Amino acid sequence: MKCYNFPASVTALAYAIAEKCNDEEIALIITLLSQLRDTLTSIIVCRAFGNDKNEKIVFEKKSEKDEKKE
């Protein structure tokens, strides 16, 4: 799919959903997609910290000695 086809496809999908669903159903779809976005964002952040094995992310404050070494 070419990059300029993607926005057109999303727009077409939005119009199709709007045609078939009432306002409450659209609000539910928006909420579900928003939660999906947030969850996927959290997963990406965990991966960025090398935390893809369900380990706890630990943020440690560097001591002044460690900062001076750098």
Contacts in CASP RR format, 6 or more apart in sequence:
PFRMAT RR
TARGET T0000
AUTHOR 0000-0000-0000
METHOD contacts of the structure
MODEL  1
MKCYNFPASVTALAYAIAEKCNDEEIALIITLLSQLRDTLTSIIVCRAFG
NDKNEKIVFEKKSEKDEKKE
1 9 0 8 1.000
17 26 0 8 1.000
17 29 0 8 1.000
18 26 0 8 1.000
21 29 0 8 1.000
46 52 0 8 1.000
46 57 0 8 1.000
49 57 0 8 1.000
51 57 0 8 1.000
END
